[in-house]
Amino acid sequence: MGYPELLRLLGDEAAREAEALREAGRAEAVRLLEEARAAAGAARQALLARQAGEDEAAGRQAAAAAAQARERRLLSARRERLAALRAEVAARLSRAGGGPGLLARLVGEVVAAAPPGPFVLEVDAGEEAAARAALRDGHPEAAALAEVRAAPARRGGVALLAGRLTLDDTLPARLSRAWPLLEARVAGLLFRIPPEEG
């Protein structure tokens, strides 16, 4: 075998090896490209899943915030209606008074709680005589110590003033004391709220 033929054989061998290397390089490039595509696809899917989760969480949070805002508005409207109802009841109580029987009972309550000594009873204008009669009939010993006078405004009921002490048994004051107990029942009736269990 001569030198030119040896060179040709070596050239052919080198060409085959170069082609095999190129083929291996192409196969490796294809494999790397497929791995890169798979990794990019997995990363994209993970990113999309995370974004979907974040979007869903944001949607739930927005829905909860909207529901909470609705509840606050509803509660505020209910509180306003209850306050208006309470004011209307207080106004009607003040206008209506209670009559001699109620006045006698209220006079008895405040006189029983009065400290020793003189005191002033304030009643609605025009009810002074009924208050004096209630004192004479129910508490004759206190009648001599009492000054009965008309209140500056009609309110129903009676207030006892003794020094710095004021025993307010007027109808609006009684409503104020009873309101915390009545409010839940009134709200239940007015807004059809079921009673709490427990």
C-alpha positions in Angstrom: 0.0 0.0 0.0 1.5 3.2 -1.1 1.6 6.5 0.6 -1.2 8.1 -1.3 -3.5 5.2 -0.6 -2.6 5.3 3.1 -3.4 9.0 3.1 -6.7 8.3 1.5 -7.5 5.6 4.0 -6.5 7.8 6.9 -8.6 10.6 5.3 -11.6 8.3 5.0 -11.1 7.1 8.5 -10.8 10.7 9.8 -13.9 11.6 7.7 -15.9 8.7 9.3 -14.7 9.6 12.8 -15.5 13.3 12.1 -19.0 12.3 10.8 -19.5 10.0 13.8 -18.4 12.9 16.1 -20.8 15.3 14.3 -23.6 12.7 14.5 -22.9 12.2 18.2 -22.7 16.0 18.6 -26.1 16.4 16.8 -27.6 13.6 18.9 -26.2 15.3 22.1 -27.5 18.7 20.9 -31.0 17.1 20.3 -30.9 15.5 23.7 -29.8 18.7 25.4 -32.5 20.6 23.5 -35.2 18.1 24.5 -34.0 18.3 28.2 -34.0 22.1 28.0 -37.5 22.1 26.5 -38.7 19.7 29.1 -37.2 21.8 31.9 -38.6 25.0 30.4 -42.0 23.3 30.1 -41.9 22.1 33.7 -40.8 25.5 34.9 -43.6 27.1 32.8 -46.2 24.7 34.2 -44.9 25.3 37.8 -45.1 29.1 37.2 -48.6 28.8 35.7 -49.7 26.6 38.6 -48.2 29.1 41.1 -49.8 32.0 39.3 -53.2 30.2 39.2 -52.9 29.5 42.9 -52.0 33.1 43.6 -54.9 34.3 41.4 -57.3 31.9 43.2 -56.0 33.1 46.6 -56.4 36.7 45.5 -59.9 36.0 44.2 -60.8 34.4 47.6 -59.3 37.3 49.4 -61.2 39.8 47.3 -64.4 37.9 47.7 -63.9 37.7 51.5 -63.1 41.5 51.6 -66.2 42.2 49.6 -68.4 40.0 51.8 -66.9 41.7 54.9 -67.6 45.1 53.4 -71.2 44.0 52.7 -71.5 42.7 56.3 -70.2 46.0 57.7 -72.6 48.0 55.5 -75.5 45.7 56.6 -74.5 46.0 60.3 -74.2 49.7 60.0 -77.6 50.0 58.4 -79.1 47.7 61.1 -77.4 49.8 63.9 -78.9 53.0 62.3 -82.3 51.4 62.2 -82.1 50.2 65.8 -80.9 53.7 66.9 -83.8 55.3 65.1 -86.2 52.8 66.6 -84.8 53.5 70.1 -85.1 57.2 69.6 -88.7 56.9 68.4 -89.6 54.7 71.4 -87.9 57.2 73.8 -89.8 60.1 72.1 -93.1 58.2 72.4 -92.5 57.3 76.0 -91.8 60.9 76.8 -94.9 62.1 75.1 -97.2 59.3 76.5 -96.2 59.5 80.2 -97.5 56.6 82.2 -100.5 57.7 84.1 -101.1 57.9 87.9 -100.5 54.1 88.6 -97.1 54.1 86.9 -96.2 57.4 88.5 -97.1 56.0 92.0 -95.0 52.9 91.3 -92.0 54.9 90.1 -92.2 57.4 93.0 -92.2 54.4 95.4 -89.1 52.9 93.7 -87.0 56.1 93.9 -88.2 57.0 97.5 -87.2 53.5 98.7 -83.7 54.1 97.3 -83.4 57.7 98.5 -80.8 58.6 101.2 -82.1 60.1 104.4 -82.9 63.7 104.4 -84.7 66.1 102.2 -85.0 65.5 98.4 -86.7 66.9 95.3 -88.9 64.9 93.1 -89.1 66.1 89.5 -92.2 64.9 87.5 -93.8 66.0 84.3 -95.7 69.3 84.5 -99.2 68.7 85.6 -98.3 65.5 87.5 -97.1 67.3 90.7 -100.4 66.6 92.6 -100.4 62.9 91.6 -96.8 62.7 92.8 -97.7 64.3 96.2 -100.6 61.9 96.5 -98.3 58.9 95.8 -95.9 60.2 98.5 -98.7 60.7 101.0 -100.3 57.3 100.3 -97.1 55.2 99.9 -94.4 57.0 101.9 -96.0 59.4 104.4 -92.7 59.8 106.3 -90.9 60.9 103.1 -93.8 63.3 102.1 -92.7 65.9 104.6 -89.1 65.8 103.3 -90.0 66.0 99.6 -90.3 69.0 97.4 -92.2 68.1 94.2 -91.6 70.2 91.2 -92.2 70.1 87.4 -89.3 68.9 85.2 -88.0 71.3 82.6 -89.2 69.0 79.8 -91.8 66.2 79.5 -90.2 62.8 79.8 -92.5 60.5 81.8 -91.5 59.0 85.1 -89.8 60.7 88.0 -86.3 61.8 89.0 -85.2 62.1 92.7 -82.5 64.7 93.5 -80.8 64.6 96.9 -77.6 66.7 97.1 -75.4 65.4 94.3 -77.3 62.2 94.0 -79.8 61.8 91.2 -82.0 58.7 90.9 -83.4 58.9 87.4 -86.4 56.7 87.0 -87.8 58.6 84.0 -89.0 56.5 81.1 -86.1 57.4 78.8 -83.6 56.4 81.5 -85.5 53.1 82.1 -85.3 52.5 78.3 -81.6 53.2 78.4 -81.1 50.7 81.2 -83.3 48.1 79.5 -82.0 48.6 76.0 -78.9 46.3 76.3 -81.3 43.4 77.2 -83.9 44.3 74.6 -81.7 45.2 71.7 -80.9 41.6 70.7 -84.5 40.6 70.8 -85.7 43.6 68.9 -82.9 43.0 66.3 -84.0 39.4 66.0 -87.6 40.4 65.4 -86.8 43.4 63.1 -84.2 41.6 61.0 -85.3 38.0 61.4 -82.0 37.0 63.1 -82.1 33.5 64.7 -81.3 33.5 68.4 -77.8 32.5 69.4 -77.5 29.0 70.8 -75.8 28.6 74.1 
